[in-house]
Amino acid sequence: MFAVTILGNNSALPMHDRHPTAQVVYYDEHLFLVDCGEGTQIQMNRYKIRRNRIRYIFISHLHGDHYFGLPGLLTSYGLNGRTEDLWIFSPPLLRDIIEIQLTASDTVLPYAIHFVAIEKEGILVDEKKITVSCFAVNHRIPCWGFMFKEKEKPLKLDAEKLRQYAIPSSFYLRLKTGEDYITKDGEIVKNEWLTRPVEPGGSYAYCADTVYDESIADKCKTADLLYHEATYLDDQKEKAASRMHSTSGQAAAIALKANAGKLLIGHFSSRYETLDDFVTEARAVFPNTDLAIEGATYIIHK
């Protein structure tokens, strides 16, 4: 399954029973944590997240509502006896912050942390079936979005056609990569005669805190699921711009320009107790929009 569960959907302050930003992306056996705001551990417990399956953590930027939950999570891993290595991808200063906290508390973790500084766009994780890359967004401090992209699947073989053309089994793997088969007599048996197309790989784009910036749409083009912050309603565009954030309508405009499959909006300002107006405004621009609801899981594909 390829999906994302929302653990926190609020902006700076925990309020209205909403929590700062955190998400878990699932892909088969992999769990990826994206941002880790205050209260992330509590939310993991509430929604039964199998936290020990997380190997990779991605921190978009160093505003507290996106990483203040991380020191506690790392310490809890140690108290619970974790031994598996952990990779943290983040702006460079996070390593110093964490190391100071561990030193001050005389904490020695029983597992290794590999800090990877994000300083340019590119691939961060390259697993067998999925890659995770980063792209710059436009905020007050260096800030990154993340693209989770399923690798292209091998072609499916048509058993009946394989028998019809007497294709040897030793050539099957090459057929799956798109090769044509050439007989002993030099006859070309086209790959498309022997294989069936597969569904394209899915993708999830996470756009962290950012002012409205149309160039972001090009970086998450045709994402099946796009998360974009929507801190304010549209009547607060000037405030959003001054604080380097976006509105609900602006998030929808990015999804429309990106030709995304579906839009999730989150990172709501605590000034709003209810959220219905956010989805109403966004759907007026991009109909396939939902609120990023805490505890909800949004499936890209099963």
C-alpha positions as CSV (number, residue, x, y, z in Angstrom):
1,M,0.0,0.0,0.0
2,F,1.1,3.6,-0.8
3,A,-0.6,6.0,1.6
4,V,-0.1,8.9,4.0
5,T,-1.5,9.3,7.5
6,I,-1.9,12.8,9.0
7,L,-0.6,13.1,12.6
8,G,-0.7,16.9,12.8
9,N,-2.5,19.5,10.6
10,N,-2.1,22.8,12.6
11,S,0.5,25.5,12.3
12,A,2.6,26.9,15.1
13,L,0.3,26.4,18.1
14,P,-1.4,23.1,19.3
15,M,-5.0,24.3,19.5
16,H,-8.6,23.2,18.9
17,D,-7.5,19.6,19.3
18,R,-5.2,20.0,16.4
19,H,-1.4,19.4,16.5
20,P,1.6,20.8,14.7
21,T,2.8,19.2,11.5
22,A,3.6,15.5,11.2
23,Q,2.8,12.8,8.7
24,V,3.7,9.2,8.1
25,V,4.0,7.9,4.5
26,Y,3.6,4.2,4.0
27,Y,5.0,2.2,1.1
28,D,4.9,-1.6,1.4
29,E,7.2,-2.4,4.4
30,H,8.6,1.2,4.6
31,L,7.4,3.9,6.9
32,F,8.7,7.5,6.4
33,L,8.1,10.2,9.0
34,V,7.7,13.7,7.4
35,D,8.2,16.5,10.0
36,C,7.8,15.9,13.7
37,G,6.0,18.7,15.5
38,E,5.2,18.8,19.2
39,G,3.0,15.9,20.2
40,T,4.0,13.5,17.4
41,Q,4.6,10.7,19.8
42,I,1.2,11.1,21.4
43,Q,-0.4,11.0,17.9
44,M,1.6,7.9,17.0
45,N,0.2,6.2,20.1
46,R,-3.3,7.4,19.4
47,Y,-3.3,6.2,15.8
48,K,-1.3,3.0,16.4
49,I,1.7,3.9,14.2
50,R,4.4,1.2,14.3
51,R,7.2,3.7,15.0
52,N,10.0,1.1,15.0
53,R,9.4,0.5,11.3
54,I,10.5,4.1,10.6
55,R,14.0,4.2,9.1
56,Y,13.9,7.6,7.4
57,I,12.8,11.0,8.9
58,F,12.5,14.1,6.8
59,I,12.5,17.6,8.4
60,S,11.4,20.3,6.1
61,H,12.8,23.3,8.0
62,L,13.8,24.4,11.4
63,H,10.7,26.2,12.7
64,G,9.7,24.5,15.9
65,D,6.3,23.4,14.8
66,H,8.0,21.0,12.4
67,Y,10.7,19.4,14.6
68,F,10.1,20.1,18.3
69,G,8.8,16.6,18.7
70,L,11.9,15.0,17.3
71,P,14.3,15.1,20.4
72,G,11.7,13.3,22.5
73,L,11.1,10.7,19.8
74,L,14.8,10.0,19.5
75,T,15.1,9.6,23.2
76,S,12.1,7.3,23.4
77,Y,13.6,5.1,20.7
78,G,16.6,4.7,23.0
79,L,14.5,4.0,26.1
80,N,12.6,1.3,24.1
81,G,15.8,-0.4,23.1
82,R,16.0,0.5,19.4
83,T,19.2,-0.8,17.8
84,E,18.4,-0.2,14.1
85,D,20.1,2.7,12.4
86,L,18.0,5.9,11.7
87,W,18.5,8.4,8.9
88,I,17.5,12.0,9.4
89,F,17.3,14.4,6.4
90,S,17.1,18.0,7.3
91,P,18.7,21.5,7.0
92,P,22.3,21.3,8.3
93,L,21.9,22.9,11.8
94,L,19.5,20.2,13.1
95,R,22.5,17.9,13.8
96,D,24.0,20.5,16.1
97,I,20.7,21.0,17.9
98,I,20.2,17.3,18.5
99,E,23.8,16.7,19.6
100,I,23.7,19.6,22.1
101,Q,20.5,18.2,23.6
102,L,21.9,14.7,23.9
103,T,25.2,16.0,25.4
104,A,23.4,18.2,27.9
105,S,21.3,15.3,29.2
106,D,24.3,12.9,29.1
107,T,22.3,10.6,26.8
108,V,23.9,7.9,24.8
109,L,21.6,6.3,22.3
110,P,21.8,2.5,21.6
111,Y,21.4,3.1,17.9
112,A,23.2,5.2,15.2
113,I,21.7,8.3,13.7
114,H,22.9,9.3,10.3
115,F,22.3,13.0,9.7
116,V,22.1,14.0,6.0
117,A,22.2,17.7,5.4
118,I,19.8,19.0,2.7
119,E,21.5,21.7,0.8
120,K,20.3,21.2,-2.8
121,E,17.5,19.6,-4.7
122,G,17.8,15.9,-5.6
123,I,17.3,12.3,-4.6
124,L,17.6,11.6,-0.9
125,V,16.5,8.0,-0.7
126,D,16.7,5.4,-3.4
127,E,15.0,2.1,-2.4
128,K,14.2,-0.8,-4.6
129,K,10.7,0.3,-5.4
130,I,10.5,4.0,-4.4
131,T,12.6,7.1,-4.3
132,V,12.3,10.2,-2.1
133,S,13.6,13.5,-3.5
134,C,13.6,17.1,-2.2
135,F,12.8,20.4,-3.8
136,A,13.0,23.9,-2.5
137,V,9.9,25.9,-1.5
138,N,9.8,29.6,-0.6
139,H,9.7,30.4,3.1
140,R,11.4,32.7,5.6
141,I,14.2,30.2,6.2
142,P,15.5,27.4,4.0
143,C,12.6,25.0,3.6
144,W,12.1,21.8,1.5
145,G,9.3,19.8,0.0
146,F,9.5,16.1,-0.6
147,M,8.5,13.9,-3.5
148,F,7.8,10.2,-2.9
149,K,7.8,8.5,-6.2
150,E,7.2,4.8,-7.0
151,K,9.6,3.4,-9.5
152,E,8.4,2.3,-12.9
153,K,7.2,-1.3,-12.6
154,P,8.4,-4.1,-14.9
155,L,6.2,-5.0,-17.8
156,K,3.8,-8.0,-17.3
157,L,4.3,-11.0,-19.6
158,D,1.5,-12.5,-21.6
159,A,1.9,-16.3,-21.0
160,E,-0.2,-17.2,-24.1
161,K,1.9,-15.1,-26.4
162,L,5.1,-16.4,-24.9
163,R,4.0,-19.9,-25.9
164,Q,2.8,-18.8,-29.3
165,Y,6.2,-17.3,-30.2
166,A,8.2,-20.0,-28.3
167,I,10.1,-17.4,-26.2
168,P,12.7,-19.1,-24.0
169,S,12.3,-18.5,-20.3
170,S,15.9,-17.3,-20.1
171,F,14.7,-14.1,-22.0
172,Y,11.8,-13.3,-19.7
173,L,13.6,-10.8,-17.5
174,R,14.8,-8.9,-20.6
175,L,11.2,-8.7,-21.9
176,K,10.2,-7.1,-18.6
177,T,12.6,-4.3,-19.2
178,G,11.2,-3.6,-22.7
179,E,13.5,-5.5,-25.1
180,D,12.4,-7.1,-28.3
181,Y,13.2,-10.8,-28.9
182,I,15.2,-11.8,-32.0
183,T,14.8,-15.4,-33.2
184,K,17.6,-17.5,-34.6
185,D,16.4,-16.6,-38.1
186,G,16.7,-12.9,-37.3
187,E,13.0,-12.3,-37.1
188,I,12.1,-9.5,-34.6
189,V,9.3,-10.4,-32.1
190,K,8.2,-7.0,-30.8
191,N,8.0,-6.6,-27.0
192,E,4.5,-5.1,-27.2
193,W,3.3,-8.4,-28.7
194,L,4.5,-10.3,-25.6
195,T,3.8,-8.0,-22.7
196,R,0.9,-6.1,-21.2
197,P,1.2,-2.5,-19.9
198,V,1.3,-1.9,-16.2
199,E,-0.2,1.0,-14.3
200,P,2.2,3.9,-13.9
201,G,3.8,4.3,-10.5
202,G,2.2,6.5,-7.9
203,S,3.6,9.7,-6.3
204,Y,3.0,11.9,-3.3
205,A,4.3,15.5,-3.1
206,Y,4.6,17.2,0.3
207,C,4.9,21.0,0.0
208,A,6.0,22.4,3.3
209,D,5.6,26.0,4.5
210,T,5.7,28.3,1.6
211,V,4.4,31.6,0.2
212,Y,2.4,31.2,-3.0
213,D,5.0,30.4,-5.7
214,E,3.9,29.0,-9.0
215,S,7.3,27.4,-9.7
216,I,6.5,24.8,-7.0
217,A,3.8,23.4,-9.4
218,D,6.5,22.4,-11.8
219,K,8.4,20.5,-9.1
220,C,5.4,18.3,-8.2
221,K,3.9,17.9,-11.7
222,T,1.1,15.3,-12.0
223,A,1.5,14.1,-8.4
224,D,-1.2,11.6,-7.6
225,L,-1.6,13.2,-4.2
226,L,-0.3,16.7,-3.3
227,Y,-0.2,18.2,0.1
228,H,0.1,22.0,0.3
229,E,0.0,24.2,3.2
230,A,-3.1,26.5,3.5
231,T,-2.4,28.5,6.7
232,Y,-5.1,31.2,6.0
233,L,-8.3,31.8,4.1
234,D,-8.3,33.9,1.0
235,D,-9.3,37.1,2.7
236,Q,-5.9,37.0,4.5
237,K,-3.7,37.0,1.4
238,E,-1.7,40.0,2.5
239,K,-1.0,38.5,5.9
240,A,-0.2,35.2,4.3
241,A,2.3,36.8,2.0
242,S,3.9,38.9,4.8
243,R,4.4,35.7,6.8
244,M,5.6,33.6,3.8
245,H,2.5,31.3,3.9
246,S,-0.3,30.4,1.5
247,T,-4.1,30.6,1.5
248,S,-6.6,27.8,0.7
249,G,-7.3,29.2,-2.8
250,Q,-3.6,29.6,-3.5
251,A,-2.9,26.0,-2.6
252,A,-5.7,24.9,-4.9
253,A,-4.2,27.0,-7.7
254,I,-0.9,25.2,-7.3
255,A,-2.7,21.8,-7.5
256,L,-4.5,23.0,-10.7
257,K,-1.3,24.2,-12.3
258,A,0.5,21.0,-11.3
259,N,-2.3,18.8,-12.8
260,A,-2.3,16.9,-9.5
261,G,-4.7,14.0,-8.9
262,K,-5.9,15.1,-5.5
263,L,-5.1,18.0,-3.1
264,L,-4.7,17.8,0.7
265,I,-4.6,21.1,2.6
266,G,-3.2,21.6,6.1
267,H,-1.1,23.7,8.4
268,F,-4.1,25.7,9.5
269,S,-3.7,28.9,11.6
270,S,-4.9,28.6,15.2
271,R,-7.1,31.6,14.6
272,Y,-9.6,29.3,12.9
273,E,-11.6,27.0,15.2
274,T,-13.5,25.3,12.3
275,L,-12.1,24.4,8.9
276,D,-15.1,24.1,6.6
277,D,-14.4,27.3,4.8
278,F,-10.9,26.1,3.8
279,V,-12.2,23.2,1.8
280,T,-15.0,25.3,0.3
281,E,-12.6,27.9,-1.0
282,A,-10.1,25.3,-2.3
283,R,-12.8,23.3,-4.1
284,A,-14.0,26.3,-5.9
285,V,-10.6,26.3,-7.7
286,F,-9.6,22.6,-7.5
287,P,-12.6,20.4,-6.9
288,N,-10.7,17.2,-5.8
289,T,-9.6,18.8,-2.5
290,D,-9.8,17.4,1.0
291,L,-8.8,18.7,4.4
292,A,-5.8,16.9,5.9
293,I,-7.6,15.4,8.9
294,E,-5.6,14.1,11.8
295,G,-5.8,10.3,12.1
296,A,-7.1,10.0,8.5
297,T,-5.2,7.9,6.0
298,Y,-5.2,8.9,2.3
299,I,-4.5,6.1,-0.1
300,I,-2.5,6.7,-3.3
301,H,-2.9,3.1,-4.3
302,K,-3.3,-0.3,-2.6
